[in-house]
Amino acid sequence: MEANGKYSFTMLFEPAEEGGYVVTCPALPGLVTEGDTMEEARRMAEDALRGYLESLLEDGLSIPADKSPIAEPIEIALVS
């Protein structure tokens, strides 16, 4: 556990085709939640993150380090 009992993880917020946002965490496989608005998605992400970490601790597992993905656009041209 971190010294102050707080954890910080990078969460990815992606617009969903049907509206709203899908939220994932690269460091925590299987953590997926969603919200109709960005505000709701943030609340849902906090709740999902808390539940995920509490579950790890209850199972006697260690909490992994955060992974900070690097996002970079790559442009290509396709020749037909």
DSSP file (Angstrom, degrees, kcal/mol; ACC not computed):
  #  RESIDUE AA STRUCTURE BP1 BP2  ACC     N-H-->O    O-->H-N    N-H-->O    O-->H-N    TCO  KAPPA ALPHA  PHI   PSI    X-CA   Y-CA   Z-CA
    1    1 A M              0   0    0      0, 0.0     6,-0.1     0, 0.0     5,-0.0   0.000 360.0 360.0 360.0 142.7    0.0    0.0    0.0
    2    2 A E    >   -     0   0    0      4,-0.2     3,-2.0     1,-0.1     5,-0.0  -0.307 360.0-102.8 -65.6 156.4    1.2    3.5   -0.7
    3    3 A A  T 3  S+     0   0    0      1,-0.3    -1,-0.1     2,-0.1     0, 0.0   0.840 121.2  40.1 -52.8 -40.8    2.3    5.4    2.3
    4    4 A N  T 3  S-     0   0    0      2,-0.2    -1,-0.3     1,-0.0     3,-0.1   0.378 112.5-113.9 -93.8   5.7   -0.8    7.6    2.5
    5    5 A G  S <  S+     0   0    0     -3,-2.0     2,-0.3     1,-0.3    -2,-0.1   0.579  79.5 119.6  76.1   8.3   -3.2    4.7    1.6
    6    6 A K        -     0   0    0     -5,-0.0     2,-0.3     2,-0.0    -1,-0.3  -0.818  44.7-162.3-109.3 148.6   -4.1    6.3   -1.7
    7    7 A Y        -     0   0    0     -2,-0.3     2,-0.4    -3,-0.1     0, 0.0  -0.918   4.4-157.2-126.5 152.7   -3.6    5.0   -5.2
    8    8 A S        +     0   0    0     -2,-0.3     2,-0.4     2,-0.0    58,-0.2  -0.995  14.1 176.8-133.1 127.8   -3.5    6.6   -8.6
    9    9 A F        -     0   0    0     -2,-0.4     2,-0.5    57,-0.1    59,-0.1  -0.982  33.4-114.1-131.7 143.2   -4.2    4.8  -11.9
   10   10 A T        -     0   0    0     -2,-0.4     2,-0.4    57,-0.3    17,-0.4  -0.627  34.6-165.7 -73.9 123.6   -4.4    6.0  -15.4
   11   11 A M        -     0   0    0     -2,-0.5     2,-0.5    14,-0.2    14,-0.2  -0.923  10.3-142.7-113.6 138.8   -7.9    5.5  -16.7
   12   12 A L  E     -A   24   0A   0     12,-3.1    12,-1.9    -2,-0.4     2,-0.6  -0.891   9.3-162.0-104.1 126.8   -8.9    5.7  -20.4
   13   13 A F  E     -A   23   0A   0     -2,-0.5    10,-0.2    10,-0.2    21,-0.0  -0.930  12.7-178.5-109.6 112.6  -12.2    7.3  -21.3
   14   14 A E  E     -A   22   0A   0      8,-2.9     8,-2.9    -2,-0.6     2,-0.1  -0.940  31.6-113.7-116.0 132.0  -13.3    6.4  -24.8
   15   15 A P  E     -A   21   0A   0      0, 0.0     2,-0.3     0, 0.0     6,-0.3  -0.389  34.1-133.2 -59.7 134.3  -16.5    7.7  -26.5
   16   16 A A    >   -     0   0    0      4,-2.3     3,-1.7     1,-0.1     4,-0.1  -0.657  11.0-124.9 -90.3 146.7  -18.9    4.8  -27.0
   17   17 A E  T 3  S+     0   0    0      1,-0.3    -1,-0.1    -2,-0.3     3,-0.1   0.869 113.5  47.4 -56.5 -39.0  -20.7    4.4  -30.4
   18   18 A E  T 3  S-     0   0    0      1,-0.3    -1,-0.3    -3,-0.0     2,-0.1   0.398 128.9 -87.8 -85.8   3.7  -24.1    4.4  -28.7
   19   19 A G  S <  S+     0   0    0     -3,-1.7    -1,-0.3     1,-0.2     2,-0.1  -0.210  89.1  58.0 106.4 160.3  -23.2    7.5  -26.6
   20   20 A G  S    S-     0   0    0     16,-0.3    -4,-2.3    -3,-0.1     2,-0.4  -0.393  84.2 -68.8  80.3-161.8  -21.5    8.0  -23.3
   21   21 A Y  E     -AB  15  35A   0     14,-2.9    14,-2.0    -6,-0.3     2,-0.5  -0.983  24.6-146.0-137.0 142.4  -18.0    6.7  -22.4
   22   22 A V  E     -AB  14  34A   0     -8,-2.9    -8,-2.9    -2,-0.4     2,-0.5  -0.921  22.5-156.1-104.4 133.6  -16.4    3.4  -21.8
   23   23 A V  E     +AB  13  33A   0     10,-3.5    10,-2.2    -2,-0.5     2,-0.3  -0.938  17.4 167.7-118.3 130.9  -13.6    3.4  -19.2
   24   24 A T  E     -AB  12  32A   0    -12,-1.9   -12,-3.1    -2,-0.5     8,-0.2  -0.877  25.9-140.5-132.5 166.8  -10.7    1.0  -18.9
   25   25 A C    >   -     0   0    0      6,-0.8     3,-1.6     3,-0.4     6,-0.3  -0.953   5.7-153.6-132.0 111.9   -7.5    0.8  -16.9
   26   26 A P  T 3  S+     0   0    0      0, 0.0    -1,-0.1     0, 0.0    42,-0.1   0.803  96.1  51.6 -55.1 -31.9   -4.4   -0.5  -18.7
   27   27 A A  T 3  S+     0   0    0    -17,-0.4   -16,-0.1    40,-0.3    41,-0.1   0.655 107.6  55.0 -80.5 -15.5   -2.8   -1.7  -15.4
   28   28 A L  S X  S-     0   0    0     -3,-1.6     3,-2.0     3,-0.1    -3,-0.4  -0.799  81.6-145.9-125.2  89.5   -5.8   -3.6  -14.3
   29   29 A P  T 3  S+     0   0    0      0, 0.0     3,-0.1     0, 0.0    -2,-0.0  -0.231  83.0  20.4 -56.3 135.0   -7.0   -6.2  -16.8
   30   30 A G  T 3  S+     0   0    0      1,-0.3     2,-0.9    -5,-0.0     0, 0.0   0.298  83.5 130.6  90.8 -10.3  -10.8   -6.7  -16.9
   31   31 A L    <   +     0   0    0     -3,-2.0    -6,-0.8    -6,-0.3     2,-0.4  -0.693  28.6 151.1 -80.1 109.7  -11.6   -3.4  -15.3
   32   32 A V  E     +B   24   0A   0     -2,-0.9     2,-0.3    -8,-0.2    -8,-0.2  -0.996   8.0 151.9-140.9 132.6  -14.3   -1.9  -17.6
   33   33 A T  E     -B   23   0A   0    -10,-2.2   -10,-3.5    -2,-0.4     2,-0.3  -0.882  19.7-154.0-146.4 179.2  -17.1    0.4  -16.7
   34   34 A E  E     -B   22   0A   0     -2,-0.3     2,-0.3   -12,-0.3   -12,-0.2  -0.974   5.7-164.4-154.3 165.5  -19.1    3.1  -18.5
   35   35 A G  E     -B   21   0A   0    -14,-2.0   -14,-2.9    -2,-0.3     6,-0.1  -0.988  28.6-129.6-153.4 151.1  -21.2    6.2  -18.0
   36   36 A D  S    S+     0   0    0     -2,-0.3   -16,-0.3   -16,-0.3     2,-0.3   0.784  98.4  26.7 -72.5 -27.3  -23.7    8.3  -20.0
   37   37 A T  S  > S-     0   0    0    -18,-0.1     4,-2.8   -17,-0.1   -16,-0.2  -0.843  88.3-108.9-127.5 166.5  -21.7   11.5  -19.3
   38   38 A M  H  > S+     0   0    0     -2,-0.3     4,-2.3     2,-0.2     5,-0.2   0.904 120.7  52.4 -62.3 -40.2  -18.1   12.2  -18.5
   39   39 A E  H  > S+     0   0    0      2,-0.2     4,-2.0     1,-0.2    -1,-0.2   0.933 112.1  44.4 -61.0 -47.0  -19.1   13.0  -15.0
   40   40 A E  H  > S+     0   0    0      1,-0.2     4,-2.8     2,-0.2     5,-0.2   0.896 111.3  54.3 -64.9 -39.6  -20.9    9.7  -14.5
   41   41 A A  H  X S+     0   0    0     -4,-2.8     4,-2.3     1,-0.2    -2,-0.2   0.889 107.9  50.2 -62.1 -39.0  -18.1    7.8  -16.2
   42   42 A R  H  X S+     0   0    0     -4,-2.3     4,-2.4     2,-0.2    -1,-0.2   0.926 111.7  47.4 -63.9 -44.8  -15.6    9.4  -13.7
   43   43 A R  H  X S+     0   0    0     -4,-2.0     4,-2.2     1,-0.2    -2,-0.2   0.928 113.5  47.8 -61.9 -44.7  -17.8    8.3  -10.8
   44   44 A M  H  X S+     0   0    0     -4,-2.8     4,-2.8     1,-0.2    -1,-0.2   0.879 110.3  52.9 -64.1 -37.5  -18.2    4.8  -12.2
   45   45 A A  H  X S+     0   0    0     -4,-2.3     4,-2.8    -5,-0.2    -1,-0.2   0.915 108.8  48.9 -64.6 -43.2  -14.5    4.6  -12.7
   46   46 A E  H  X S+     0   0    0     -4,-2.4     4,-2.5     2,-0.2    -2,-0.2   0.922 113.7  46.9 -61.6 -43.8  -13.7    5.5   -9.1
   47   47 A D  H  X S+     0   0    0     -4,-2.2     4,-2.4     2,-0.2    -2,-0.2   0.920 114.1  46.6 -64.6 -44.8  -16.2    3.0   -7.9
   48   48 A A  H  X S+     0   0    0     -4,-2.8     4,-2.5     2,-0.2    -2,-0.2   0.901 113.1  49.8 -65.1 -41.1  -14.9    0.2  -10.2
   49   49 A L  H  X S+     0   0    0     -4,-2.8     4,-2.6     2,-0.2     5,-0.2   0.927 110.9  49.0 -63.6 -45.3  -11.3    1.0   -9.2
   50   50 A R  H  X S+     0   0    0     -4,-2.5     4,-2.6    -5,-0.2     5,-0.2   0.940 113.6  46.6 -59.7 -47.9  -12.1    0.9   -5.5
   51   51 A G  H  X S+     0   0    0     -4,-2.4     4,-2.1     1,-0.2    -1,-0.2   0.896 112.2  50.4 -61.8 -41.7  -13.9   -2.4   -5.9
   52   52 A Y  H  X S+     0   0    0     -4,-2.5     4,-2.1     2,-0.2    -2,-0.2   0.942 113.6  44.0 -62.2 -49.1  -11.1   -3.9   -8.0
   53   53 A L  H  X S+     0   0    0     -4,-2.6     4,-2.3     1,-0.2    -2,-0.2   0.897 113.0  51.2 -66.3 -40.5   -8.3   -2.9   -5.5
   54   54 A E  H  X S+     0   0    0     -4,-2.6     4,-2.5    -5,-0.2    -1,-0.2   0.891 109.3  52.1 -62.5 -38.2  -10.3   -4.0   -2.5
   55   55 A S  H  X S+     0   0    0     -4,-2.1     4,-1.8    -5,-0.2    -2,-0.2   0.906 107.9  50.9 -64.1 -42.5  -10.9   -7.4   -4.2
   56   56 A L  H  <>S+     0   0    0     -4,-2.1     5,-2.9     1,-0.2    -2,-0.2   0.945 112.6  46.1 -59.0 -47.8   -7.2   -7.8   -4.8
   57   57 A L  H ><5S+     0   0    0     -4,-2.3     3,-1.5     1,-0.2    -2,-0.2   0.898 110.2  53.0 -63.8 -41.0   -6.4   -7.1   -1.2
   58   58 A E  H 3<5S+     0   0    0     -4,-2.5    -1,-0.2     1,-0.3    -2,-0.2   0.835 109.2  50.4 -62.4 -32.2   -9.1   -9.4    0.1
   59   59 A D  T 3<5S-     0   0    0     -4,-1.8    -1,-0.3    -5,-0.2    -2,-0.2   0.383 119.1-112.4 -86.6   4.0   -7.7  -12.2   -2.1
   60   60 A G  T < 5S+     0   0    0     -3,-1.5     2,-0.2     1,-0.3    -3,-0.2   0.701  72.1 138.3  74.8  19.7   -4.2  -11.5   -0.6
   61   61 A L      < -     0   0    0     -5,-2.9    -1,-0.3    -6,-0.2     2,-0.2  -0.650  54.0-113.3 -97.6 154.6   -2.9  -10.2   -4.0
   62   62 A S        -     0   0    0     -2,-0.2    -1,-0.1    -3,-0.1    -3,-0.0  -0.519  27.1-114.2 -84.4 154.7   -0.6   -7.3   -4.4
   63   63 A I        -     0   0    0     -2,-0.2    -1,-0.1     1,-0.1   -10,-0.0  -0.778  36.1-129.1 -87.8 123.6   -1.8   -4.1   -6.2
   64   64 A P        -     0   0    0      0, 0.0     2,-0.1     0, 0.0     3,-0.1  -0.211  24.8 -96.8 -71.5 162.9    0.2   -3.7   -9.4
   65   65 A A        -     0   0    0      1,-0.1   -56,-0.1   -56,-0.0     2,-0.0  -0.433  46.7 -97.2 -73.2 153.6    1.9   -0.5  -10.4
   66   66 A D        -     0   0    0    -58,-0.2     2,-0.5    -2,-0.1    -1,-0.1  -0.343  30.5-144.8 -66.9 151.5    0.2    1.9  -12.8
   67   67 A K        -     0   0    0    -57,-0.2   -40,-0.3    -3,-0.1   -57,-0.3  -0.988   4.4-154.9-117.5 128.1    0.9    1.8  -16.5
   68   68 A S        -     0   0    0     -2,-0.5   -57,-0.0   -42,-0.1    -2,-0.0  -0.861  15.9-148.1-104.6 102.3    0.9    5.0  -18.3
   69   69 A P        -     0   0    0      0, 0.0     2,-0.6     0, 0.0    -2,-0.0  -0.298   9.1-130.7 -67.0 152.7    0.1    4.3  -22.0
   70   70 A I        -     0   0    0      2,-0.0     2,-0.5     0, 0.0    -2,-0.0  -0.927  19.2-159.0-105.2 119.0    1.7    6.5  -24.6
   71   71 A A        +     0   0    0     -2,-0.6     0, 0.0     2,-0.0     0, 0.0  -0.868  21.0 161.1-101.0 126.3   -0.9    7.7  -27.1
   72   72 A E        -     0   0    0     -2,-0.5     2,-0.2     2,-0.0    -2,-0.0  -0.958  34.7-127.5-146.6 124.4    0.5    8.9  -30.4
   73   73 A P        -     0   0    0      0, 0.0     2,-0.5     0, 0.0    -2,-0.0  -0.480  20.4-162.0 -71.5 141.1   -1.3    9.3  -33.7
   74   74 A I        -     0   0    0     -2,-0.2     2,-0.5     2,-0.0    -2,-0.0  -0.991   4.6-155.9-124.7 123.0    0.2    7.6  -36.7
   75   75 A E        +     0   0    0     -2,-0.5     2,-0.3     2,-0.0     0, 0.0  -0.842  17.5 170.2-103.8 132.2   -0.8    8.7  -40.2
   76   76 A I        -     0   0    0     -2,-0.5     2,-0.4     2,-0.0    -2,-0.0  -0.917  24.2-138.7-132.6 161.6   -0.6    6.4  -43.2
   77   77 A A        -     0   0    0     -2,-0.3     2,-0.5     2,-0.0    -2,-0.0  -0.985  12.8-148.0-121.6 133.3   -1.8    6.5  -46.8
   78   78 A L        -     0   0    0     -2,-0.4     2,-0.5     2,-0.0    -2,-0.0  -0.861   9.0-148.1-100.4 132.2   -3.2    3.5  -48.5
   79   79 A V              0   0    0     -2,-0.5    -2,-0.0     1,-0.1     0, 0.0  -0.870 360.0 360.0-101.0 125.8   -2.6    3.2  -52.2
   80   80 A S              0   0    0     -2,-0.5    -1,-0.1     0, 0.0    -2,-0.0   0.466 360.0 360.0 -91.7 360.0   -5.3    1.5  -54.2
